[in-house]
Amino acid sequence: MRRIALIARREFLAYASVPSFWVALAMGPLLMALAAFALSAFGGHKAAPRPDTIAIEAQDAVAAARAAGAVAEAGRLEHRPVQVSLAPNAKAATTVRLVRTDGALSVQVRGGRLSDVALALLRRDLAGSAPTRGTGAVTVAQPPPAAPAPHDYGRFGRFSITVLLWLVLVGSLGMLLQAVVRERSNRALESLLSSVRPIELVIGKLIGVGALSILVVGAWLGGGAVMAGMSLPGIGGGVAGPLFHDVASPAYMAGALGLFVLAYAMYGLALIGIGALARDVAAAQNLSRPVFGLLLLVFFVALAQVAGMGEGTLKSLALIPPFTPFVLLLASPGALDPTSLALGLAGMLATTAALAWVGAQALRGELRLKPFRGPRGAAAPT
């Protein structure tokens, strides 16, 4: 453990001692603050609401005038603009027809719905135009209220956490790759391996760079939490609103932390193995391109999931280790059954263990890439 701690400390200080790292660390909260204040500045200047256009259709001019007055009065009481037309209007959002049948007056609302205030004023004012006085002489029929479409607003909060994981992985994987290739190219890796075991070197590097990633995650999450709880002019209490409802759950955050660790270990071990197999920076970049290409594919899959990916596709991707942590972070509560969840996590753990063995073998020198030979048998440089 002491050797692992020394390696981790060495990797941490190699990057933390550079001022540019702290500048980059502060960029996340700073950008969040700028975005929140920009939202506040523009949120205070709301466009004037468009008036509701209501057409009144009636053969009785007196009843039509009373209905128009009732609708206009309801708009004033509810502080919303209303335009009333006393003739058929194809552009009207709502049409109110007054029909007299068997001595009674009925109000037929089509297109849209009238508010409760407008209905009460219609009954009050039109009762006097009916043959029999009293509110019972006026009946009102309008479309039933439409059921509100279900909105999973929490998916935007989950997507933000997923993007944070993606950004942390892209940054930390580059640091891990450089750490191994740098020591491979300047012959320091052989000296280290004479004092520590390969698996200790692998774990130490993971912990050292992982501590840097924890700083980044903490700064970004802390900045996001402050912005979410702030009350800014033009926005009101809490910038985030319902978007971060699921993310604020302790159970979700605990699961997200575990997925962060597993994803970082799985992808990090893959990059350590690639760095150990490469002989120089150019070879390491060529070998690591498929991994970063896979991360780019994962990002677009996350976008598709936010847009409403099918449940069957979601369960299938949860079983593929490179996609598993991102799918689990994005999945809404109850979207994945326990079997899919258990199989996905088991696949991640098995892949992580296999990559740890491969990385240790590559550092030990027992796993090498065979040089590619051209058509004439000449070995191409690797």
N, C-alpha and C positions, 0 to 999 in steps of 0.2 A: 504493500500500500504506500510505503514511503516513496518508492521509485515512481509509482504512478502519480503521486502528488507532485513530485518534482518535475515530471514531464508536463503535467497539466499546468503548473505554474509557469514553466518556461514558455509554453504556447500562448498562455494568456497574456504575459508581459510582452511577448513579441509584437502583439497588435495593440494592446492597451497603452503602451508607451508612446504610440504615435499620435500626435495631436489630431490628425485628420480623422481618426476613428471617433473621437469624442465630438468632433464637428458633425460627422455623419449621424452619430447617435442623437444629437439634438435636433436634426432636421425633421424627424418624424413628429414629435410634439409641436414643433414650430409650424409645420405645414397644417397640422390639425387646428391649431389656434387661428391661423390665417383663414382657413376655410370656414371656421365657425363665425369669425367676425365678418367675413364677406357675406355669409348667409344671413347674418343679423342685419347688415347694412341693406342688402337687397330685399330682405323679408319685410322690412318696415314700409316699403313702397309697394303696396298691393294695388293691382289694377281694379278699377271700378267694376262691380258685378254687372253683368248684362241683365237688362230688364226682362221679366217674364211677360211674354205676349199671350194674352187671353182673348179669344174671340167669343162674343155673345151673339147667339142666334135665337131670335124670337119674333113671332108675328105681332105680339103685343108690344108697342113702343114703350108704354109705361113700365111694364115688367122688365124689359131690356134695360131701360135707364136705371131702375132700382138695382138690378143685378150688377150692372157696371159700377155703380156707386159702392155697392157692398164689396166687390172685389178690390176696387181701388183703396177703400178704407182699410181692408185687411192688409194690403201692402204697406200702408203707412204705419199701421200698428206693429207690423213685424219688421219694419225698417228694411224693406227690400223694394227695389223699383219694379213697377208693374205698368205695362202698356195694355190698355183695353180697347178692343175694336168692336164696334156695334154692327159688324157685317162679317160674313164668312171670310176667313183669312187662311189661305193655305200655309202660310209661314208660322201660324200661331202654334205654340207648344201645347196649348190646352184649349179645347172648344167646349163652351157651356151652352147647351141647347135647352130652351124653356118650352115645354110641351104641355098644353092644357088638354086633359083627357077626363071626360065625365065630370066636369066641374072642378077637378083638382089640378093643381099645377105641379109638374114634376121637373126636376133639374137633372139633366143627363150630361155627365162630364166625360169627355173623350180625350184621348191623346195622353194627357198627363193627369195629375191629381191636384185637388185643391186642399189647402191646409184646413185644419180644424177651425181656425179663426174665420176663414173665408166662408166655410160651410155654415157656421153659426150666424154670421151676418147675412148670408143669403136667405136663410130660413126666417130671420127676423124681418128683413125688408120685403121679402116676397110674400110673406103671409098676408100683408095688407092688400095685395093685388089678387089674391084668390077669392073666389066667391064666398067661401066660408072662412072667416077669420080664425087665426090660431096656427101655431106651428105645425099641427097635424095635417093641415091642408097642403103642405109642401113636402114632397118627397124628393130625396136626392139619391142618385145612383152614380157611382164612379168606379173606375177599375180598382181591384184590390191592390194593396201595397205589394210591390215587387220584393221578393226575398233578397236580402243583401248577398252579393257574391262573396264567398269565403276568400279572404286575403291572408296569405301566410307572410305577414310583414316581417316576421322573425327571420325569414330566409336572408334578408339583407344583412342583418347582424351576424348570422352564421357565415355568410359569404365574406364579410370583413375579417373574421377570425381565420378563415381558410386562406385568404389572400395574405394575411400576416404570416401564417405558416409557410406559404410559398416563398415570400420574400426572405424570411429567415433562412430557409433552406438554400435558396440561390446564393445568398451572401456567405453563409457558413461553409457550404460545400466548396466554394472557390477558395476560402481560407485553408480548409483541410487539404485540398489538392496542392496548393502552393507550399504548405508546410512539409509535405512528404517529398515533393519533387525538389524543393530547395535543398533538403538534406541529402537526397539521393545524388544530386548533381555536384555538391561540394564535398562529397565523401564523408559527411558527418553521420550518415545513417549507419554505416558500418561500425563506427565508434560507439554509437548508442547501443547497437545490438550486441556489442561485446560486454555491456554492463547490465542490460535489461533483457527480458524475454520479449519476443515479438508481440504477444498478446498484451503485455504491460504497456508497450509503446503505443499500441492501437488504442487501448482504453485511455491512456494519459492524453493523447492528442484529442480524442473525442471529448473528454471532460474539459480540457483547456479551451478549445474553441466553443464548446457548448456553454461555458460560463459567459463568454462574450455574447452568445446568442441570447442568454437569459437577460443580460443587460439591455439588449435591444428590445426584446419582448416586453420587459418590465417598463421601459421608457415609453414605448408605444401604447401599451395597454393603460398605463397610468395617465398618459395624455388623453387617451380616448375616454377614460372614466371621468376625468375632470371636465372635458368638453360636454359629455353626455349629461352631466349634472348641473351645468351652468344655466342661468336664466339670462338670456340676452334680449335686448330690445328688438321687437319685431318677430321674435320667435316664442317667447314665453318661457315657462319653467321647463328646463330640460331640452337640450338641442336634439337629442336622439329620438325622443318620443317613444313610440312602440317598437321601433326598429330593433332595439337591442334587448327586447323582453326575454328571449330565450338565452341570450348570452349572459344576462345578469344572474341566471340560475346557478347556484353553487354546484349543483350536480353536473351541469353542462361544462362549467369551467374546470372542474376536476377531471372530467373525461377528456376535455380539450388538452389539458396539461399532459395527461398520459399519452395522448396521441402525438403531441409535439415531441415528446421524448422518444417514442418508438419510431416516428418518421425520421427524426434527426439521426438516430442510431442506424436505421436501415440504409438511408441514402448516404450518410457519412461513411459507413464501412465500405460501401461500394466505391466511393471516391478515394478512400485510403488504399484499397486494393489496386485501383487504377494508377494512383501515384506511385505505388511500389513496383508495378509492372513497367512503368515508363522509365526511360533513361534520361530524358531531358524534358524541358518545358513544352517543346513543340509536340513531342510524342504524347505527353499527358493531355494536352489540349485536344488532340485528335481522338484519343481514346475516351475522353470524357464527353464528347459531343453527343453521343446517343443518350447519356443520362440527362443532360440539360435539355435535349430535344424531347425526352419523355416528360420532363417537368413542364415544358411548354404545352405538350398535349394535355397533361393533367389540368393545366389552367383553363384551357378551352372546354374541357369536359365539365369543370366547375361552373363555367359560364352557362353551359347548356343545362346543367342541373338547376341553376337559379331560374332559367327561363321555363322550366317545367318538364324535365326529363321523365320518361315513363318509369313506373315503379319496377317493372321487370328489368330494365336496363340498370337501374340503381342497384338492385340486388346482385346482378352479375358483376358489376364493377367493384362492389364491396369485397368480392372474393379474389380480386387481382391485387397482390401486395402493393405495387407502386401507386395504385389508386385508392387503396383502402382508407388511409387516414383522411384523405380529402373528402371521400364520400361520406364517412362517418361524421365528420365535422359539419357537413352541409345538410345531412339528413334531418328532416323534421322529427320531433318526438313521436315514436311509434311507427315510423316509416319502415324500419327494418325489424324483422322478426329476430328473436334471440339466436336461432340457428345460424342465420346469415352473419349476425354480429360475431358469434363465437368462431365461426369458420374464418371470417376475415381477419380477426385478431390472431388466430392460430397461424394462418398463413404468413402474417407479418413477422411473428416471432420466429418461425422456422426460417424464413428468408434472412432475417437479421443474424441468426446463429450461423447459417451457411456462409454469409458474407464475412462474418468475423473470422471463421476458419480460413477462408480464401485470403483475406487480408494478412493474417498471420503467416500463412504459407508463402505469400508473395514477398513479405518483408524478410523472411528467412532465406529467400532465394531458391526455394524448392518448387516454385511455380514461375515459369517464364513463358514469354510469348515466342513462338517459333517465327524466325524471320521469313518474310514472304519472298519467294523466289520467282523471278521473272520468267518469261517464256524460254530463255536460253539457259536457265539454271542459275543465273547470277542472283545473289541474295540482295534484296532491296534493303536500304537502311531503315531501321525501326527507331 
